[in-house]
Amino acid sequence: MSIAHAAWFKAPQTQKLLAVLEEARPDGARFVGGCVRNTLMGHEVDDIDIATQLTPDRVTEIAQAAGFAAHPTGIEHGTVTVVVNHHPFEITTLRRDVSTDGRRATVAFTESWEEDAARRDFRLNALYADASGQIHDPTGGGLDDARAGRVIFIGDAHTRLREDYLRILRFFRFNAWYAKGPLDPAGLHACADLAAGVETLSVERIWKETKKLLSAFNPRAAWEGMEAIEVRARALPEMTERNRLAALMALEADLMLPLDPMTRVAAALPDQLSAAALARRLKLSNEERDRLTSALGAEVRITSYMSLKEMRRAIYTLGNEAFRDRVMLAWAEAGLAKTQQWRALVAHAQMWTPPKLPLTGEEVMAAGVPAGPKVGAVLREVEAWWIDADFPDDKLSVIERLKAVAQGMA
């Protein structure tokens, strides 16, 4: 089995880096993890990781001698990021665990591919490819898992989880992305036994894994597994609206709709208060917090039978993103009926750009309104007329309306 056909493998920057690593130590560097797994399973490759028998100092020395930039991005774990033709490669020295505490590990460097593989989480993540593209499978099950779409822990699942409780969330995330069948019973059982471990994780890691899981095309089975063993309740207690989330994911899968993980998060939150609580606890950015609370607002009623004028008014009031979020949540609650009407709302949210009121404060004062609060009041009244008239692109009509409002306030 070989991945030498892959575009990223054949790319000039990849081959340049391989050449200098191979010259320093033949077969001392192999591609590992996601780039190998995704190539075998037909998924897009975003990041390229390399495992090597060379030490971090030697990797840095070799890279700089070849004219490549080398950055110690994870030097405490043996990782150096080498940039070739503006393309980053993470190169990590082979490691074995010395001790673990469920959140972090103390590691020692090794030259054994088997030891390096043994400390990884799932068998399909412990696949290596050498400089010729040939696949190496130290655990003996990674290739079969990749072919079958299975997510199985390396060795004893309980042991792997006690090494790092983040692997509980990763188990469900990788199932969401790569599983073609039911969740591995042994892995699910181990996650259930050790579910309390997720409560020791940093909130930043929980949020990162949540977004990644909900970015998968169809994560319904994985989310249901989290619900079944109370991992969701422990890690994401605010996200209790399981029926709306399930309906949204089914809608997206059945109709092949574009998905957005933040819309899915909003679907699992019952209201704005729960969204604000989630944002505080998981330390979301202000932008993420506002996105969720806007999606769950109720000041504008969303229906499948909205007219074009009502749609544009709602988009102008809410913004395109919040309008789309609210449409998707309303659609999920309504079900598959009136699909074409709902599709039209989503399309309008993507296509229509709200215009800007063609009137300035200076023009209001030029019409005889004195500087101060009255300027804002006039602008708001003219804007209300302009919105109700469906945003006419007619400066003359706006000025005439301005004059009438200004005279009425005189």
C-alpha positions in Angstrom: 0.0 0.0 0.0 1.4 3.4 -1.0 0.3 7.0 -1.0 3.0 8.2 -3.4 0.2 9.3 -5.8 -1.1 12.0 -3.5 -0.8 15.6 -4.7 0.6 16.8 -1.4 3.2 14.0 -1.4 4.4 14.8 -4.9 4.5 18.5 -4.3 7.9 20.2 -4.8 8.1 21.5 -1.2 7.4 18.0 0.2 10.0 16.4 -2.0 12.6 19.0 -1.1 12.1 18.4 2.6 12.2 14.7 2.2 15.4 14.9 0.3 17.3 16.7 3.1 15.9 14.5 5.8 16.7 11.3 3.9 20.2 12.5 3.3 20.7 13.1 7.0 19.3 9.7 8.0 17.9 7.2 5.4 14.4 6.1 6.4 14.7 8.2 9.5 11.6 10.3 8.8 8.1 9.2 7.9 4.8 11.0 7.4 2.3 10.2 10.1 -1.3 10.7 11.3 -3.8 12.8 9.5 -2.1 13.2 6.2 -1.7 9.5 5.8 -5.1 8.6 7.2 -7.0 11.2 5.2 -5.2 10.2 2.0 -6.1 6.5 2.5 -9.8 7.4 3.3 -10.3 10.0 0.6 -10.5 13.0 2.8 -8.8 16.4 2.3 -5.3 16.8 3.7 -4.8 20.1 5.6 -1.7 19.5 7.7 1.4 17.5 7.1 3.1 15.9 10.1 6.4 14.0 10.0 7.8 11.7 12.7 11.6 11.3 12.8 14.4 9.5 14.5 16.4 12.8 14.4 16.5 15.0 17.4 14.9 18.5 17.4 18.3 20.1 17.4 19.4 18.0 14.4 16.1 18.8 12.5 16.7 22.5 13.0 20.3 22.3 11.9 19.4 20.3 8.8 16.5 22.6 7.8 18.4 25.8 8.3 21.4 24.4 6.3 19.0 23.7 3.4 17.7 27.3 3.6 14.4 26.4 5.2 12.9 28.3 8.2 12.7 26.3 11.4 10.6 27.3 14.4 10.5 25.5 17.8 6.7 25.5 18.0 6.5 22.6 20.4 10.1 22.0 21.4 9.1 20.6 24.8 7.4 17.8 23.0 10.1 17.5 20.3 8.3 19.4 17.6 9.9 21.8 15.1 7.9 23.5 12.4 9.8 23.7 9.1 8.6 26.0 6.4 9.4 25.1 2.8 8.2 27.5 0.0 5.7 29.0 2.5 4.3 25.5 3.4 4.6 24.4 7.1 5.6 20.9 8.1 5.4 19.8 11.7 8.4 17.5 12.4 8.4 15.6 15.8 11.0 13.3 17.2 9.8 9.8 18.0 8.6 9.7 21.6 7.6 7.3 24.3 5.6 8.2 27.4 7.5 8.3 30.7 4.5 9.3 32.8 0.9 10.7 32.3 -1.7 12.3 34.5 -4.7 12.4 32.3 -4.0 15.9 30.9 -0.4 15.9 29.9 2.5 13.5 29.4 6.2 13.5 30.2 7.9 12.0 27.2 11.4 10.8 26.3 12.8 10.5 22.8 13.2 7.1 21.2 14.3 5.6 17.9 11.5 3.0 17.9 8.6 3.4 15.5 6.7 0.8 17.6 7.1 2.8 20.8 6.1 6.0 19.0 3.0 4.3 17.6 2.1 2.8 21.0 1.6 6.2 22.6 -0.9 7.4 20.1 -4.6 7.2 20.5 -6.3 5.3 17.6 -4.9 2.7 15.3 -5.8 4.7 12.2 -3.8 7.6 13.5 -0.7 5.5 13.9 -0.1 4.9 10.2 3.3 6.0 8.8 4.4 6.5 5.2 8.1 6.5 4.3 9.9 8.5 1.6 8.7 6.1 -1.1 5.1 6.5 0.0 5.0 2.9 1.4 2.6 2.5 4.4 3.8 1.2 7.7 1.3 -0.1 10.3 3.0 -0.8 13.6 -0.2 -1.5 15.5 -1.3 -4.1 12.9 -4.8 -2.7 12.7 -4.6 0.8 11.3 -4.9 -0.1 7.7 -7.9 -2.3 8.2 -9.5 0.4 10.3 -9.0 3.0 7.7 -10.5 0.7 5.0 -13.5 -0.2 7.1 -14.0 3.2 8.7 -13.5 2.1 12.3 -12.1 4.2 15.2 -10.4 1.7 17.7 -8.0 2.6 20.5 -4.5 1.3 20.4 -4.2 -1.5 22.9 -6.3 -1.2 26.0 -8.9 1.6 25.7 -9.0 2.3 29.4 -5.2 2.8 29.5 -5.2 5.1 26.5 -7.9 7.3 28.2 -6.2 7.5 31.5 -3.2 8.8 29.7 -5.2 11.7 28.3 -8.9 12.3 29.0 -9.2 14.5 25.9 -9.2 11.2 24.1 -12.8 10.7 25.2 -13.9 13.7 23.2 -11.5 12.7 20.4 -13.1 9.3 20.2 -16.5 10.9 19.4 -14.9 13.5 17.1 -13.1 10.9 15.0 -16.2 8.7 14.8 -18.1 11.8 13.6 -15.6 12.3 10.8 -14.4 8.8 9.8 -16.7 6.0 11.1 -18.8 4.2 8.5 -20.6 2.1 11.1 -21.5 2.0 14.8 -19.1 3.2 17.5 -16.7 0.6 18.7 -18.3 -1.1 21.7 -15.1 -1.5 23.7 -14.1 2.1 23.1 -17.6 3.4 24.0 -17.6 1.3 27.2 -14.2 2.7 28.3 -15.4 6.2 27.6 -18.5 5.5 29.8 -16.4 4.2 32.6 -14.1 7.2 32.6 -16.5 9.9 31.5 -15.8 12.0 34.6 -12.3 12.6 33.2 -13.7 15.2 30.8 -14.4 17.4 33.8 -10.7 17.8 34.3 -10.1 19.1 30.8 -9.5 22.8 30.1 -12.5 24.6 28.7 -10.5 25.7 25.7 -9.8 22.1 24.7 -13.5 21.1 25.2 -14.7 24.0 23.0 -12.1 23.2 20.3 -13.1 19.5 20.2 -16.8 20.5 20.1 -16.4 22.7 17.1 -14.4 20.1 15.3 -16.9 17.4 16.0 -19.8 19.5 14.8 -18.0 20.4 11.7 -18.3 16.8 10.4 -20.9 16.2 7.7 -23.1 13.9 9.7 -22.1 13.6 13.4 -25.5 12.3 14.6 -24.3 8.9 15.7 -21.3 10.4 17.6 -23.4 13.0 19.3 -26.0 10.4 20.3 -23.1 8.3 21.8 -22.0 11.3 23.8 -25.5 11.7 25.1 -26.0 8.0 25.9 -23.0 7.9 28.3 -23.5 11.4 29.7 -20.2 12.8 28.2 -22.3 15.6 26.6 -23.9 16.4 30.0 -20.5 16.6 31.7 -18.6 18.5 29.0 -21.5 20.7 27.6 -24.2 20.9 30.2 -25.8 23.9 28.5 -26.4 22.1 25.2 -29.6 20.3 26.2 -31.8 20.9 23.1 -31.1 17.5 21.6 -34.3 17.3 19.4 -33.6 20.5 17.5 -30.0 19.6 17.0 -30.9 16.2 15.7 -33.5 17.7 13.4 -31.0 20.2 12.0 -28.3 17.6 11.4 -30.9 15.3 9.7 -32.1 18.2 7.5 -28.5 19.1 6.4 -27.7 15.5 5.6 -30.9 14.6 3.8 -31.0 17.8 1.7 -27.2 18.1 1.3 -27.2 21.6 2.8 -24.1 23.6 3.7 -23.4 23.1 7.4 -22.0 25.5 10.0 -20.8 24.2 13.4 -21.9 27.4 15.1 -25.5 27.0 13.8 -25.4 23.5 15.3 -24.2 24.7 18.6 -27.0 27.3 18.6 -29.5 24.5 17.8 -28.4 22.6 20.9 -28.9 25.6 23.2 -32.4 26.2 24.5 -32.3 30.0 24.7 -30.1 33.1 24.9 -29.4 32.6 28.6 -27.9 29.2 28.0 -25.9 30.6 25.1 -24.5 33.3 27.4 -23.7 30.7 30.1 -21.9 28.5 27.6 -19.9 31.5 26.3 -18.8 32.5 29.8 -17.9 29.0 31.0 -16.0 27.9 27.8 -14.4 31.3 27.3 -15.8 31.9 23.9 -14.7 35.0 21.9 -17.0 38.0 21.9 -17.8 37.2 18.3 -18.7 33.6 19.0 -20.9 34.7 22.0 -22.7 37.3 19.9 -23.2 34.8 17.1 -25.0 32.3 19.4 -27.1 34.9 21.3 -28.2 36.5 18.0 -29.1 33.1 16.5 -31.4 32.5 19.5 -33.1 35.9 19.6 -36.9 36.2 19.0 -37.5 39.8 18.2 -38.0 39.0 14.5 -40.5 36.2 13.7 -39.1 33.7 11.0 -41.6 31.8 8.9 -41.4 29.8 5.7 -43.9 32.1 4.0 -42.1 35.4 4.5 -42.4 37.8 1.6 -39.4 39.2 -0.1 -40.0 42.5 1.6 -40.2 40.8 5.0 -37.1 38.8 4.3 -35.1 41.9 3.4 -36.4 43.8 6.5 -35.3 40.9 8.7 -31.9 40.6 7.1 -31.4 44.4 7.4 -32.4 44.2 11.1 -30.5 41.0 12.1 -27.6 40.8 9.6 -27.1 38.0 7.0 -25.5 35.5 9.4 -28.0 35.8 12.2 -30.9 35.7 9.8 -29.5 32.5 8.2 -29.0 30.9 11.7 -32.6 31.7 12.7 -33.9 30.4 9.4 -32.1 27.1 9.9 -33.3 26.7 13.5 -36.9 27.5 12.5 -36.6 25.1 9.5 -35.3 22.3 11.8 -38.3 22.8 14.2 -40.8 22.9 11.3 -39.5 19.7 9.6 -39.1 18.8 5.9 -42.4 20.4 4.7 -42.2 23.5 2.5 -38.6 22.8 1.6 -38.5 25.2 -1.4 -39.7 28.1 0.7 -37.1 27.5 3.4 -34.4 27.1 0.7 -35.3 30.4 -0.7 -34.9 32.1 2.7 -31.4 30.6 3.1 -30.4 31.6 -0.5 -31.6 35.2 0.1 -29.5 35.4 3.3 -26.5 34.5 1.2 -27.3 36.6 -1.9 -28.8 39.9 -0.7 -26.5 42.5 0.8 -28.4 45.0 2.9 -27.9 48.6 1.5 -26.8 51.6 3.6 -29.3 54.4 4.2 -28.4 57.1 1.6 -28.5 59.9 4.1 -26.0 61.4 6.5 -26.2 63.5 9.6 -24.7 66.5 7.7 -27.5 66.3 5.2 -30.1 66.3 8.0 -28.6 69.4 9.5 -28.5 71.0 6.1 -32.2 70.5 6.0 -32.5 72.8 9.0 -32.4 70.3 11.9 -30.2 71.7 14.7 -27.2 69.6 15.8 -28.0 67.4 18.8 -30.5 64.6 19.6 -32.9 65.7 16.9 -30.5 64.7 14.2 -30.6 61.1 15.3 -34.4 61.2 15.7 -34.8 62.4 12.2 -32.4 59.8 10.8 -34.3 57.0 12.6 -37.7 58.2 11.3 -36.4 58.5 7.7 -34.7 55.1 8.0 -38.0 53.6 9.2 -39.8 55.0 6.2 -37.0 53.8 3.9 -37.2 50.2 5.3 -40.9 50.1 5.0 -40.6 51.3 1.4 -38.3 48.3 0.8 -35.0 50.2 0.6 -35.6 52.4 -2.5 -32.3 53.3 -4.3 -33.6 56.8 -4.9 -31.7 59.7 -3.3 -34.3 62.2 -4.3 -37.1 60.4 -2.6 -35.1 60.1 0.6 -34.3 63.8 0.5 -38.0 64.6 0.0 -38.9 62.4 2.9 -36.2 64.1 5.0 -37.7 67.5 4.3 -41.2 66.3 5.3 -39.9 64.8 8.6 -37.8 67.9 9.4 -40.7 70.2 8.9 -42.9 68.0 11.1 -40.3 68.2 13.9 -39.8 71.9 13.6 
